[in-house]
């Protein structure tokens, strides 16, 4: 097993995840089997209870793991299926060590950070790195480990020490460290001092970088590269310049252009690779080149209004953004997202800030399509309902994801069934004497008190109903009888309203394996060009080279090419579990 560690210095948020994913992709193009691990130094057990506005989106895996968004990057780039154990947190490590201490595994010993915590980290990495993650079912050959945060933080100290020990545990031929650092441009000059200081700090902790990836807004000058090499004690071939490019999908090609793999394969003493694996890797590289090339040549734009409640931090919807990008590239369109804070669409904002209200509605009305993603809490709900109503009444393509499906149902129940005041039990407490039926209710099997990891999580089967043969969503899934997608929700459509809703035209075309829980909605194409909702989160399984089908449908309908996409022969759905 070969290990490639990606760490970061100077500041956080400079693209360690993209660089780790791109490095893994390049290793896959060589024919190697690659896996990934993300280390997060926070005390939480997982990302499930953290605000999206603080930490970005919570990504959900097949096994129900609520993990850091970077694992989504790994899955999308590398076309692999990770587990919750591929996300290591301080909380998980300390819980494991404390549990062992309580069981008496350390009897007679004083439990300390070194060696007990650091040993637990190393054992976890070695164990998880060997879990098969791709369709071969074989043990991976290379593991990419991203160390979250910034080297030098107090929180990451035990992990840095564990990795210092780990390089000797696995041997120098099986360990490589890539350090990502920022090269700021001040008054037109590329400054190398922050990188020099970061590498000095890293070395003082016992880790020596094999490669330095320098993030910069512009291309690095030759003298900048030479200066970093000289003061950081590495050769010029070990300094990788990662400047801003057209999209993150160009980063792997930028790294390849600088012959990154030449050094890395030599450092890791990668042996001879079987011819079949080499051929498969070459095909992957060719497809990636074609994708980025066609994206660069596309000039027509498709505009999607993303009506959400966490729009102040775009990473809150990272998988949604990526799914839209994947679909846009498949449709040969340039994507433009109009970010609409749902509260700005509400009547209250009209009184509070008229210009903001009109601007939000301008974005919605001018968009080619409307997307309402997932979320929690009552804030901004009425704005989302207003957007769904506009889309339904004006034949604007609409996709509702999780909460977005519930929003579409609430709007339909209020304005078509005429049950005014109906909403979700998440937002209002209902009394029988009021005589109003809620549109959305608690799932009976979900814990309403304990919040961590108690939702309906992970991959589940959704079966198309018998009368869904002509539904556009089923066509997008290649006519499949069932799909397997990832879930993250506590609420469901009220079963008592199903018949009334369907009588008025909104069809529930997909249900769970029991046939009781509604999973997909759709207005027939005779009534609307594309009005679709999914209770599951299709964005979690979207891949760069295999876009999510509901997102593909939204973008294609918004671009006016839905029938062309449906007529293609590459819509065979391969989802299975």
N, C-alpha and C positions, 0 to 999 in steps of 0.2 A: 504494500500500500504506500502510495506517495501522497504527501501532504503539502498543500500550498496555502500558507496563511496570508491573509490580507488585513493589514492594520492601517490606522489613519493617524495623522498628526496635524498640528496647527489649529484646525477647527473641525467640527463634525459637519456632516451633510455635504461632503465634497465628491461623493460618488463612489464610495467603496463598494456598494452593492452592485452597481453597474460594472465596475472594473472586475469584481470577483466573478460575476456572471459571464462577462466577456472572455475572461481568462479560461473559465470552464468550457465555454463554447469552442474556443480555439483548440483546447485539448481534445474535445470531441471530434473536431474536424481532422484530427490526426488518427482517429479510430479508437480512442481510449474511452473506457466507461468512467463517467464522472459523477460524483455526488457532492453535496454541499452541506455545511453546518454553519449556523449563525449563532454567535455568542452575544448575548445581551446582558450587560452588567447591572441591570436593575433588579430590585428585590422581589418584584411580582413573580408569581409562578408562571403566568403567561400574559398575553396582551389582551385578554378578553374583557377586562374591566377598566381598561384605560380609555380616556377620551380621545377620539380621533383628532381633535384639535391640538392635543398635546403630543401625541406620538405617531400620528398618521393612522392609516387604516389598520384594522385587525384582519389579517389574512387567515383563511380557514382551509385546513387540509382534509384529505379523505377520511382520516381517522378522527376527525372532529377537533383536532388541535387548533387552538386560537393562537396564532404566532405573529412574529414580526413581519412587516410587509416585504422585507428583503427575500424571504423564502418564496414569495410570489415571483420575484425577479428570477430566482434560480430555476423555478419550475417552468417559467415562460421561455427562458433562453435555452435551457438544457433539455426540455421535454422529458422531465423526470417527475416522479411522484414521491414526495418527501413525507416524513412522519413528524408528529409533535416532538419526538426526541431529537430531531435535527435542529431544534431551537433550544439552546442551553441558556438558562437564566441563573442569576445568583440565587434567586428563590428556590429553584429546582435543586441546585447543588447543595445548598445549606439544608434544605428539607431532607434530602437523601442522607446526608452525613448525620444530622440530628436523629433521624429515624434509626439509623444503624447504632448510634450511641445508646439510644433508649433500649434497643434490643440486646445490648450487651456485647456488640461486636468489638468494642474497643476496651473491654474490661482491663483495668489496671493501667490504662494510658490516659494522658492528658490530651484531649482532642484539640488540635490547633489548626490554624490556616495552612501551615506547612508542618507536616506533610499531608494531613488528612484531606483538607479541601482541595489542594493542588493535585493529589493523587486521584481524588474522585473526578475531577475535571478531565484528567488524562484518560482514565478508564472509560469515562462516558464517550469521549471522542473516538477512542479505538473501537468501542463496541458499536456505536452508531454508524461509523464510517463504512462498516462492512455490510450494512443492510442493502439488499438489492433495491434499486430505485427506478430501473427502466424496464422496457419490454423484453429484455434478454433474460431477466430473472437471475443474472449472475452478479457476483460480488463486484463492486466498483474497483477500479484500479487507481483512481486519483480522487482525493477529497479536498475540496476548497473550503477553507475555514475563514469566515469573516469575523474579526474581532470588533464588536460594536463600540461606539464611543470614541474617545481620543486617548491615545497612549499618554500616560501621566495622570489620568483621572484616578482618584482614590478608589472609585467603584471597580475599575478594571484591573487593579493591582494583582489580585489573586490569579486572574486569568493570564496576565502577562508572565507572572512567575511560573505558572503551570506550563505555558508554552515554552519558556526558557528551558525548563526541565525536559519537556517533550522532545525537543530537537535532539537531545542526547539519547533519549529513550528509543527513538525510531531510527537514529543514524543520520548523518549529514547528507547522505545520498538520497534520502527519502523525505527531506524537509527543505522547503524554500519559503522565504519571507518576502512579500511585496509590500512596501510601505507607501501609502498614498499621502501626498503632501500638497499643500497649496503654494503656488507661486503667484503672488498678487502683482498687479501692474499699478505702480504709483507714479503719476505724472509721466506716463509713457515708458517707465523703466521697469523691467522684470526683476523683482526682488527675490533673492535666493536665501537671505538670512533666516526667515522663518523655517525653511526646509532644513538648513544646517542645524538650527537649534533643535528641531524635532528629531533628527537623526542622532544628535548628541544625547538627547534624553533617552532614546530607544536603546542606544548602545550602553548607557549607564545602567539599564535594567537587564542587561545580559543578552539582548537580541540584536543581531547584525543583519541589516536588510540585504537580500541578494539582488533586489531590483527596487528602484525608486520610481514610482509613477507620479509625475508632476502635473497637477491640474492647473490649467491656466485658461483665461478667456481667449487668448490668442496663441498662435503657434510659437513654441519656444525657439529663441535664437540659438545658434550654434554655440556662441560664447556662454549663454546661460547654462546649457547642457554641460559644457566643459567645466564651468565653475562649480556646478553641483557635484559633478563627478570627482573633481579634485578635492573639494573641502569635505565631501562625505565619504571619501575613500572607496569609490567604486569606479569601474570602467565606464566609458561613454555608452557602450552597448547595454549597460545595466540601468541607464536612465531612460525612462519612457515618457514621452511628451503626450499628454492627453488634453488637447485643447478643445474648445467648443466646436461641435460639428452639427450637421443638419438635424440629426436625431440620435438618440442613444443607440439605435440599431447600427449606426456606422462605427461605433467604438471598437467592436471586434476587428473590423477591417483596418482601422487605424493602428491597432496594436500589431496586427499581422504585417502591415506595411513596414513597421519598425523592427521586424524580425524578432519579436518577443519570444516566440516558441524556440528559436535556435538556441538561445541561452538557457531557457527554462528546461528543455529536454536534456540538454547537456548537464545542467546542474542536478537534475533528478535521475540521471543515467537511465533514461527511458530506452528499453531494449527494442528488439525487432517486433513490429506489429504485424499480425496476420493480414494477408492480402485482402480478404473479405472485409475486415474492419476498416482497412485503409480506404477501400472503395466506398464504403458507407460514409466515411468521414468526408471524402471528396464531394460526394453528392450533397451532403449537408452544406458544405461551404459554397457550392455552386448555387443552391437554392437561396442561401443568405445573400449572395452577391446579386442575384436576380431581383430579390425583394428590395434591397436598398437602391438598386439602379432604377427600378420602375418607380419607386417613391420619389426619387430625384427628378424624374421626367414628367411626373404627373403635374398638371396645372389647374385642373378644375377643382373647385372647393366645395365641400359639404359642411354646413354649419349646424351644430347640435347645441341646443340650449340645455345645459345641465342644471336642473332645478333642485338644489339641495339645501342642507342646513349647516354644513361644515365647510362652506366654500372659501372661507378665509384661509384655510390651509389645504392646498390642492392635493397634498399627499393623503388626505383623508379619503380620497376617492382614487387612489393610485391604480388599482386593478381595473376600475371602470374606465379610466383614461387610457390605459394600455389596451383594453379590449376594443375601445373605439378606434385606437390607432391601428390595431391589427386588422379590423374590419375595413377601415378606410384604405389601407394599403392593398387589401384584396380587391377592393372596388376601384383602385387606381384614382383615388381622390385625395386631395389635401384636406386634412381635418382642421376645422376651426371650432373650438369650444367656447360658447358664451356662458360664463359663470353667473348664475342667477341665484342670489340668496332668497330662499322661498319667503321669508318674512317681508321682503320688499314688495311682493306681489299682493299683500293683504290690504284690505280696506283701511286698517289702522295706520299703515304707512302713508296712505293717501293724505291723511290729516297731519301726520307728523313730518313727512318730508316728501313733498309732491314731486320734486325732480327725480329723486331716487325711485319712487313708485313708477313714474312714466318711463324711466330708463330701463327698469327691470322688465316692464311689459313690452317695451320696444324690442329687447333681446328675444323675448318669447315669440312675439308676433313675426319677427323677421327671420327666425330660425327655420331651417329645412326640416328639422325633427326635434322632438322633445324627449328628454330622459329624466325620470325621477328615480334616483338610486335609493339604497337602504338607509336606515337611520333609526334613532330611538328618541322618545320624548315628544311632548306636544308642541314645542316651539316650531313655528313655520308650517304647520300641517295645513292650515287653511289656504296658504299660498300654493302649496303643492296641489291641493284639490282644485283650485282655480286654474292652474296650468293644465291639469288633466282634462278639465271641462272644456277649456279652449281647444285642446288637441282633438277631443272627440267631436265637438261640434263643427270644427273647421277642417276636418279631414287632414290633419297634420300628423305624420307618423309619430307614434308614441311607444315608448318602452318603459314599463314600470318594473323595477327589480325589488323583490321582497316588500319593503314598505311601499314601494311604488305600485305594486300590484294591489295592496290594500287600499291605497289612495284612490286608484281607479275604480275599485269596487264601491268605496264610500261615496265617491262622486256620482256613480251610476245609481246607487240606492237612493240618494237624496234627490237627484234631478230627473231621473227616469221613472223610478218606482214611486217617487213622491214622499218618501219617509224623511221629512225634514228633521234635522237634529241628530240623525243617525251618524255614529262615528265608531271608533275602536274603543274597546275596554281599556286600552292602554292610556287613552286620553280622557276618559270620562267614566264615572261610576253610575251604573244603571240601576233604577228601581222599577220593579214590576208595575207599580201603580202609574208610572209615567206613560206606559203603553208604547214606548219606542224600542224597536229592536236594534241592537248594535249590529253594524255591518261586519265587524271583526271582533273575535273573542279570544280569550286565553285558550291555548291548547290544554286539554285536561291533564295531560301527562307531564306538564312542565312545572318545575319548582318556582313559585312566585315570591319566595322569601330569599333563598340563597341564590345569588346572581352569578357567581363564578362558575363557568363551564356547565350550566344547567339548561341551556337552550337546546333546541333541536339542531344538532351540529353534525357536520361531516357529510359524506356522500350517501345519498339515498336514491332509490328507484322512483321514477315518475312514469306512469303508464298513460299512453294516449287513450282516450275514450274511443269507443267503436265508431262514433259519428264524426270523427276528426280527420277523415281521409283527405278532405280538400282544404284543411287548415294550412295557412302559410307557414306556421311554426313547425308543423310536422314535416312539411316539404323541405324546410331548411335543415331539418335533422335527417334528411335523406329517406323519408318515409318509414323511419324506424318505429317499432311498436312501443319501445320504452327508451328512456334516457336516464343517465346516471349523472347527477349534478350535486354540488355541495350546498348545504343549507346552514343558515344561522338566524333563527327566529323563535319567538315565544308565542306568536299569535297566528290565527288562521281565520279564513272567511267563515262567517256564521253559517253552519249547515242548515239552519232553519230558513235562510233566505235564498238558498241555491235555486230552487224551482222557480221562484218569482223572478229572479235575475235572468235566468235563461229564457223564460217566456218572453222577456222584453228584448232579447237579442244578444246579450253578452254571454258567450259560451265558455264553460269550464272544460277545456279540451284535454287536460291532463290531471290525473289524480295520483295520490301515493299508492303504495302496494296494497293498502287496505281498501282503497276505493272511497274512503271517507273524507280525506283531506284534499282540498283543492290546491293544485300546484301551478296550473297555467290558465290564463284567460285570453280570449281573443274575440274581437268583433269580426264577423264574416267579411270577406273582401267586397261583398255586395253592398256592405254598409260603410266600410272604411278601408282605406288603402293599406294601413298597417297600424293596428291598435292592439298591443300585446302586453301581457304581464306575466312574470314568473315569480313564484314564491321562493324559489331557490336563487342562488347567486351565480349566474352563468359566467360572470367575469373571473371567478376563481379558477376556471379550467381553460380559459382562453390562452392560446399559445401564439407565438409570433408567426409561425408557419401554418397554424391551424386555428383561425379565429373562432370565437364563440358564436354559435348560430343565431341566438336572439339579437346580439349586437350587429352581426353581419346583416340581418334582416332590417334592422333600424337604419343603418347607414345606407344600404342599398335602396330602401324605400325613400329615404330622404334625398338620395341622389337621382331618383327616378329610374333606377335600373334593376328593380327587384325581380322582374320577370327574366331578365338576362342572367342574373345570378342563379335563380331557381332552375334555369335551363342548363346550367353547367353540369358536367359529369363528375365533379370532385366534391360533391356534398354527401358522400357515403359516410354515415355516422359510425365511428369506431368506439364510442364510449362503452366501457364494460367494467364490471367490478367483481 
